[in-house]
């Protein structure tokens, strides 16, 4: 009497750990933005009807397989921020480029941009006309790192872990009619989750949070911002640096 069976004693730390583990995860992001022109008005540009802005297929030079995921993260950020609901998605853009017979031009433009950071004006202009917009957004995944560390050990077993993902992304706004780089921003976003069983933190969620911050910089005219969030809690708390 009064003794705890051995098998239940082993379960006790798991129950305690589950009780104190976070249901979601923490997100911290920081952005730096530069505007090179005072026009166009960002709010009007991102909400124009018919659309005058489109997203090009994303660049992911360090991880080519994540190009589509990067584009999806930006699309989700534009919708969730309520600032870019009429901006053409990268999928629509890719289809229009292909139907116009400019797939090779797009390939050459993407390669030269990836290598030199500059959009060839002739190809940029043709692609802008094929898409039917004047301005384009270019998202890039510059790099990503994921790792985890032990949170609690019991009898030689790791019962919980903190898993974190850091992504470095950038976003540029180009004018296809003049070849001007209108605005650009970079952001670093880290998401960390404390879980009983190690779970991968979504790269898409981390990138989406960074893109939301950069889009807000564009609309509000800020040069840098810092954000902290509890996910899936939609309420964000943090400091905005003007």
ZIZI-V116717 format. One record per residue. N is the residue number from 0. RES is the residue in one letter. PSI is psi in whole degrees, 0 to 359 (999 if undefined). Layout:
n-><N N>
res-><RES RES>
psi-><PSI PSI>
//
This chain:
n-><0 1 2 3 4 5 6 7 8 9 10 11 12 13 14 15 16 17 18 19 20 21 22 23 24 25 26 27 28 29 30 31 32 33 34 35 36 37 38 39 40 41 42 43 44 45 46 47 48 49 50 51 52 53 54 55 56 57 58 59 60 61 62 63 64 65 66 67 68 69 70 71 72 73 74 75 76 77 78 79 80 81 82 83 84 85 86 87 88 89 90 91 92 93 94 95 96 97 98 99 100 101 102 103 104 105 106 107 108 109 110 111 112 113 114 115 116 117 118 119 120 121 122 123 124 125 126 127 128 129 130 131 132 133 134 135 136 137 138 139 140 141 142 143 144 145 146 147 148 149 150 151 152 153 154 155 156 157 158 159 160 161 162 163 164 165 166 167 168 169 170 171 172 173 174 175 176 177 178 179 180 181 182 183 184 185 186 187 188 189 190 191 192 193 194 195 196 197 198 199 200 201 202 203 204 205 206 207 208 209 210 211 212 213 214 215 216 217 218 219 220 221 222 223 224 225 226 227 228 229 230 231 232 233 234 235 236 237 238 239 240 241>
res-><X X X X X X X X X X X X X X X X X X X X X X X X X X X X X X X X X X X X X X X X X X X X X X X X X X X X X X X X X X X X X X X X X X X X X X X X X X X X X X X X X X X X X X X X X X X X X X X X X X X X X X X X X X X X X X X X X X X X X X X X X X X X X X X X X X X X X X X X X X X X X X X X X X X X X X X X X X X X X X X X X X X X X X X X X X X X X X X X X X X X X X X X X X X X X X X X X X X X X X X X X X X X X X X X X X X X X X X X X X X X X X X X X X X X X X X X X X X X X X X X X X>
psi-><139 350 139 124 146 318 329 329 325 329 337 313 325 317 318 319 319 325 327 359 153 139 329 222 167 143 133 131 150 137 156 126 149 130 130 346 152 351 156 172 119 319 315 322 315 348 15 145 119 165 140 9 142 157 126 156 136 152 139 69 327 345 75 330 348 11 311 320 322 316 321 324 319 318 315 323 319 320 316 332 348 15 340 42 341 359 132 133 156 330 317 318 313 319 318 322 316 316 334 0 28 22 319 321 319 318 313 322 316 320 315 324 318 322 322 348 13 139 120 123 317 312 322 318 315 319 321 318 322 322 327 26 162 325 145 146 134 104 144 134 107 329 161 146 133 141 171 156 154 144 319 131 140 120 38 359 138 115 337 155 154 116 134 149 132 130 142 120 163 160 129 149 120 149 112 343 339 343 10 140 111 320 149 157 149 152 148 130 130 130 133 136 137 118 156 315 127 124 138 128 132 123 323 318 318 315 320 318 319 319 322 317 317 320 320 323 315 312 321 353 29 154 337 155 156 136 142 140 151 122 133 7 126 348 123 144 142 190 133 123 120 999>
//
